[in-house]
């Protein structure tokens, strides 16, 4: 996984500050391939319970804002879904299949 330990720690800390216990954070996409270079940080956030849309947007916004401050404004994509629930988005299926667990809160 191409994330420095301090970046991994910053992502985990931001997730702890924003999301409920039981949330999982997975890294997926180009950052899981040590042979590649560059690319944005793709994160799948799996919450333990569904959130209303307005709450989901607020949580995602707070999380991304914290990461921008910690990760020197790297490009970050965060997709949020509910753990164990079906999600028809292809990006969620790919992240669940190939993602690497970064943190279990």
N, CA, C and O of each residue as an XYZ file, in Angstrom:
420
protein
N       0.853     -1.173      0.000
C       0.000      0.000      0.000
C       0.899      1.236      0.000
O       1.818      1.351      0.812
N       0.622      2.146     -0.913
C       1.445      3.337     -1.040
C       0.893      4.507     -0.235
O       0.472      5.520     -0.794
N       0.901      4.354      1.050
C       0.579      5.441      1.975
C       1.619      5.425      3.080
O       1.883      4.383      3.680
N       2.201      6.569      3.345
C       3.178      6.652      4.423
C       2.483      6.345      5.755
O       1.285      6.590      5.898
N       3.222      5.817      6.719
C       2.611      5.526      8.022
C       1.916      6.740      8.632
O       0.857      6.600      9.244
N       2.493      7.917      8.475
C       1.855      9.118      9.044
C       0.558      9.464      8.314
O      -0.361     10.016      8.919
N       0.473      9.148      7.019
C      -0.778      9.356      6.282
C      -1.834      8.360      6.737
O      -3.000      8.716      6.909
N      -1.423      7.113      6.931
C      -2.345      6.097      7.434
C      -2.900      6.510      8.797
O      -4.095      6.377      9.061
N      -2.022      7.007      9.644
C      -2.446      7.440     10.978
C      -3.397      8.636     10.890
O      -4.375      8.699     11.634
N      -3.120      9.584      9.989
C      -3.992     10.749      9.834
C      -5.377     10.341      9.353
O      -6.381     10.875      9.824
N      -5.438      9.399      8.420
C      -6.730      8.926      7.916
C      -7.506      8.236      9.037
O      -8.700      8.477      9.215
N      -6.833      7.395      9.774
C      -7.478      6.682     10.884
C      -7.987      7.663     11.934
O      -9.112      7.524     12.415
N      -7.177      8.648     12.293
C      -7.579      9.623     13.302
C      -8.770     10.452     12.832
O      -9.706     10.682     13.598
N      -8.742     10.898     11.588
C      -9.868     11.678     11.060
C     -11.145     10.842     11.065
O     -12.215     11.346     11.408
N     -11.039      9.581     10.690
C     -12.213      8.703     10.688
C     -12.754      8.532     12.106
O     -13.968      8.552     12.314
N     -11.860      8.364     13.080
C     -12.298      8.218     14.481
C     -13.040      9.460     14.977
O     -13.988      9.357     15.756
N     -12.597     10.635     14.517
C     -13.216     11.886     14.954
C     -14.571     12.131     14.301
O     -15.393     12.873     14.839
N     -14.810     11.514     13.146
C     -16.018     11.821     12.381
C     -17.059     10.699     12.404
O     -18.257     10.964     12.503
N     -16.604      9.450     12.314
C     -17.538      8.339     12.155
C     -17.720      7.540     13.445
O     -16.898      7.616     14.359
N     -18.795      6.784     13.501
C     -19.160      6.000     14.685
C     -18.228      4.800     14.856
O     -17.644      4.316     13.886
N     -18.093      4.325     16.095
C     -17.363      3.073     16.314
C     -17.998      1.962     15.467
O     -19.212      1.937     15.263
N     -17.168      1.060     14.989
C     -17.651     -0.007     14.121
C     -17.480      0.304     12.648
O     -17.738     -0.549     11.798
N     -17.046      1.524     12.333
C     -16.798      1.919     10.945
C     -15.494      1.300     10.467
O     -14.525      1.217     11.222
N     -15.472      0.865      9.206
C     -14.256      0.335      8.580
C     -13.799      1.304      7.496
O     -14.616      1.881      6.778
N     -12.489      1.473      7.388
C     -11.897      2.328      6.355
C     -10.995      1.459      5.494
O     -10.051      0.847      5.994
N     -11.286      1.406      4.195
C     -10.491      0.631      3.252
C      -9.854      1.554      2.224
O     -10.467      2.527      1.784
N      -8.629      1.245      1.848
C      -7.942      1.935      0.761
C      -8.101      1.065     -0.475
O      -7.920     -0.151     -0.411
N      -8.438      1.683     -1.598
C      -8.559      0.925     -2.839
C      -8.020      1.760     -3.994
O      -7.627      2.912     -3.809
N      -8.005      1.184     -5.157
C      -7.526      1.912     -6.331
C      -6.013      1.853     -6.448
O      -5.377      0.911     -5.973
N      -5.449      2.860     -7.080
C      -4.023      2.850     -7.415
C      -3.112      2.805     -6.199
O      -1.987      2.316     -6.304
N      -3.555      3.294     -5.060
C      -2.699      3.304     -3.863
C      -2.471      1.912     -3.279
O      -1.639      1.748     -2.386
N      -3.195      0.910     -3.768
C      -2.966     -0.457     -3.279
C      -1.888     -1.173     -4.088
O      -1.473     -2.275     -3.731
N      -1.438     -0.557     -5.165
C      -0.433     -1.162     -6.048
C       0.910     -0.475     -5.836
O       1.091      0.677     -6.230
N       1.849     -1.178     -5.216
C       3.156     -0.603     -4.908
C       3.979     -0.288     -6.156
O       4.951      0.461     -6.066
N       3.624     -0.831     -7.300
C       4.374     -0.592     -8.535
C       3.970      0.704     -9.225
O       4.694      1.187    -10.096
N       2.842      1.267     -8.858
C       2.354      2.487     -9.507
C       2.862      3.721     -8.779
O       3.411      3.632     -7.681
N       2.672      4.865     -9.407
C       3.089      6.133     -8.797
C       1.929      7.103     -8.880
O       1.064      6.998     -9.749
N       1.932      8.063     -7.942
C       0.923      9.116     -7.985
C      -0.471      8.592     -7.705
O      -0.653      7.547     -7.080
N      -1.444      9.338     -8.179
C      -2.838      8.951     -8.003
C      -3.446      9.536     -6.746
O      -2.745      9.910     -5.806
N      -4.749      9.604     -6.752
C      -5.449     10.117     -5.581
C      -5.559      9.028     -4.521
O      -5.217      7.870     -4.760
N      -6.034      9.414     -3.365
C      -6.251      8.473     -2.265
C      -7.728      8.094     -2.307
O      -8.595      8.920     -2.020
N      -8.010      6.845     -2.664
C      -9.380      6.346     -2.745
C      -9.705      5.594     -1.459
O      -9.010      4.649     -1.088
N     -10.764      6.022     -0.787
C     -11.153      5.410      0.481
C     -12.606      4.959      0.428
O     -13.475      5.680     -0.062
N     -12.858      3.768      0.935
C     -14.221      3.291      1.139
C     -14.477      3.308      2.633
O     -13.748      2.686      3.406
N     -15.506      4.017      3.030
C     -15.913      4.089      4.435
C     -17.173      3.257      4.572
O     -18.194      3.556      3.954
N     -17.099      2.204      5.390
C     -18.271      1.360      5.632
C     -18.754      1.602      7.050
O     -18.107      1.203      8.018
N     -19.905      2.264      7.162
C     -20.459      2.588      8.472
C     -21.281      1.412      9.003
O     -21.785      0.602      8.225
N     -21.414      1.319     10.331
C     -22.170      0.205     10.893
C     -23.684      0.340     10.736
O     -24.410     -0.648     10.846
N     -24.161      1.556     10.479
C     -25.600      1.789     10.338
C     -25.828      2.835      9.250
O     -24.980      3.701      9.036
N     -26.963      2.761      8.565
C     -27.248      3.755      7.527
C     -27.390      5.155      8.129
O     -27.742      5.312      9.298
N     -27.108      6.161      7.308
C     -27.270      7.559      7.709
C     -28.208      8.250      6.734
O     -28.220      7.925      5.547
N     -28.993      9.200      7.226
C     -29.804     10.006      6.301
C     -28.863     10.775      5.363
O     -27.734     11.085      5.743
N     -29.315     11.083      4.151
C     -28.448     11.753      3.178
C     -27.771     13.024      3.697
O     -26.578     13.210      3.457
N     -28.479     13.888      4.386
C     -27.879     15.128      4.877
C     -26.771     14.846      5.889
O     -25.740     15.519      5.885
N     -26.978     13.866      6.746
C     -25.960     13.492      7.729
C     -24.746     12.873      7.039
O     -23.608     13.138      7.426
N     -24.986     12.056      6.025
C     -23.904     11.441      5.278
C     -23.028     12.509      4.621
O     -21.801     12.427      4.681
N     -23.646     13.501      4.000
C     -22.896     14.586      3.359
C     -22.099     15.369      4.396
O     -20.943     15.717      4.151
N     -22.692     15.647      5.538
C     -21.995     16.389      6.593
C     -20.790     15.613      7.105
O     -19.719     16.190      7.295
N     -20.950     14.326      7.327
C     -19.835     13.494      7.793
C     -18.714     13.433      6.754
O     -17.538     13.565      7.091
N     -19.083     13.235      5.507
C     -18.080     13.152      4.442
C     -17.316     14.473      4.324
O     -16.094     14.475      4.173
N     -18.029     15.581      4.392
C     -17.398     16.898      4.292
C     -16.414     17.129      5.433
O     -15.298     17.593      5.200
N     -16.810     16.814      6.653
C     -15.912     16.964      7.804
C     -14.686     16.073      7.663
O     -13.569     16.507      7.944
N     -14.884     14.844      7.236
C     -13.789     13.897      7.069
C     -12.784     14.396      6.026
O     -11.580     14.415      6.280
N     -13.278     14.793      4.868
C     -12.399     15.270      3.793
C     -11.659     16.535      4.234
O     -10.470     16.680      3.950
N     -12.337     17.441      4.916
C     -11.686     18.672      5.386
C     -10.537     18.358      6.336
O      -9.468     18.961      6.240
N     -10.750     17.427      7.241
C      -9.681     17.027      8.165
C      -8.497     16.422      7.405
O      -7.341     16.689      7.730
N      -8.793     15.617      6.406
C      -7.722     14.984      5.638
C      -6.941     15.992      4.808
O      -5.720     15.882      4.698
N      -7.622     16.970      4.222
C      -6.909     17.991      3.449
C      -5.888     18.708      4.315
O      -4.782     19.002      3.862
N      -6.253     18.988      5.551
C      -5.311     19.668      6.456
C      -4.152     18.757      6.827
O      -3.021     19.223      6.966
N      -4.412     17.472      6.988
C      -3.385     16.530      7.427
C      -2.517     15.996      6.292
O      -1.338     15.710      6.498
N      -3.081     15.862      5.109
C      -2.372     15.216      4.003
C      -1.916     16.204      2.931
O      -1.745     15.826      1.772
N      -1.723     17.442      3.304
C      -1.211     18.450      2.370
C      -2.060     18.575      1.109
O      -1.531     18.700      0.004
N      -3.342     18.541      1.278
C      -4.297     18.754      0.192
C      -4.118     17.802     -0.991
O      -4.304     18.199     -2.141
N      -3.759     16.546     -0.710
C      -3.740     15.520     -1.757
C      -5.159     15.302     -2.249
O      -6.121     15.596     -1.539
N      -5.289     14.793     -3.452
C      -6.623     14.458     -3.962
C      -7.140     13.251     -3.190
O      -6.461     12.232     -3.060
N      -8.348     13.393     -2.689
C      -8.948     12.334     -1.870
C     -10.357     12.070     -2.388
O     -11.148     12.994     -2.580
N     -10.655     10.797     -2.609
C     -12.014     10.379     -2.952
C     -12.485      9.458     -1.842
O     -11.841      8.452     -1.544
N     -13.604      9.801     -1.236
C     -14.167      8.977     -0.172
C     -15.587      8.577     -0.560
O     -16.432      9.427     -0.839
N     -15.829      7.283     -0.572
C     -17.143      6.730     -0.864
C     -17.650      6.119      0.436
O     -16.934      5.366      1.097
N     -18.877      6.444      0.794
C     -19.445      5.951      2.052
C     -20.606      5.028      1.751
O     -21.460      5.330      0.918
N     -20.626      3.905      2.435
C     -21.707      2.941      2.301
C     -21.937      2.299      3.666
O     -21.178      2.536      4.605
N     -22.970      1.500      3.770
C     -23.270      0.797      5.019
C     -22.742     -0.631      4.923
O     -23.036     -1.348      3.967
N     -21.970     -1.030      5.911
C     -21.384     -2.374      5.927
C     -22.495     -3.430      5.922
O     -23.483     -3.316      6.647
N     -22.311     -4.444      5.099
C     -23.252     -5.555      5.052
C     -24.509     -5.288      4.245
O     -25.335     -6.186      4.080
N     -24.669     -4.077      3.741
C     -25.852     -3.738      2.948
C     -25.497     -3.779      1.464
O     -24.376     -3.436      1.090
N     -26.432     -4.190      0.620
C     -26.168     -4.158     -0.815
C     -25.966     -2.714     -1.287
O     -26.626     -1.794     -0.804
N     -25.058     -2.535     -2.222
C     -24.810     -1.220     -2.807
C     -24.500     -1.469     -4.275
O     -23.509     -2.124     -4.596
N     -25.339     -0.951     -5.171
C     -25.238     -1.245     -6.597
C     -24.149     -0.458     -7.315
O     -23.895     -0.708     -8.493
N     -23.504      0.478     -6.642
C     -22.477      1.277     -7.311
C     -21.256      0.406     -7.635
O     -20.722     -0.268     -6.754
N     -20.818      0.421     -8.893
C     -19.650     -0.379     -9.279
C     -18.401     -0.041     -8.464
O     -17.597     -0.927     -8.174
N     -18.233      1.214     -8.096
C     -17.053      1.599     -7.317
C     -17.053      0.920     -5.952
O     -15.989      0.568     -5.442
N     -18.208      0.732     -5.361
C     -18.295      0.058     -4.063
C     -17.958     -1.416     -4.223
O     -17.232     -1.978     -3.403
N     -18.474     -2.045     -5.267
C     -18.165     -3.459     -5.515
C     -16.661     -3.650     -5.717
O     -16.078     -4.589     -5.177
N     -16.036     -2.768     -6.489
C     -14.595     -2.870     -6.732
C     -13.806     -2.645     -5.448
O     -12.842     -3.361     -5.175
N     -14.209     -1.662     -4.668
C     -13.500     -1.365     -3.413
C     -13.638     -2.512     -2.425
O     -12.675     -2.863     -1.744
N     -14.809     -3.089     -2.343
C     -15.004     -4.229     -1.432
C     -14.180     -5.430     -1.861
O     -13.704     -6.194     -1.021
N     -14.011     -5.597     -3.162
C     -13.284     -6.743     -3.686
C     -11.760     -6.582     -3.540
O     -11.066     -7.533     -3.183
N     -11.253     -5.388     -3.815
C      -9.798     -5.189     -3.887
C      -9.219     -4.323     -2.786
O      -8.000     -4.195     -2.672
N     -10.085     -3.722     -1.968
C      -9.610     -2.791     -0.951
C      -8.792     -3.460      0.150
O      -8.929     -4.652      0.423
N      -7.945     -2.657      0.764
C      -7.125     -3.105      1.891
C      -7.627     -2.380      3.134
O      -7.724     -1.153      3.157
N      -7.942     -3.154      4.162
C      -8.444     -2.568      5.401
C      -7.348     -1.713      6.037
O      -6.255     -2.197      6.332
N      -7.661     -0.452      6.237
C      -6.733      0.472      6.875
C      -7.045      0.620      8.362
O      -6.144      0.675      9.199
N      -8.343      0.682      8.672
C      -8.740      0.872     10.073
C     -10.116      0.282     10.312
O     -11.007      0.345      9.465
N     -10.258     -0.291     11.494
C     -11.564     -0.736     11.997
C     -11.760      0.028     13.290
O     -11.075     -0.225     14.280
N     -12.698      0.965     13.279
C     -12.874      1.848     14.442
C     -13.669      1.181     15.544
O     -13.905      1.788     16.589
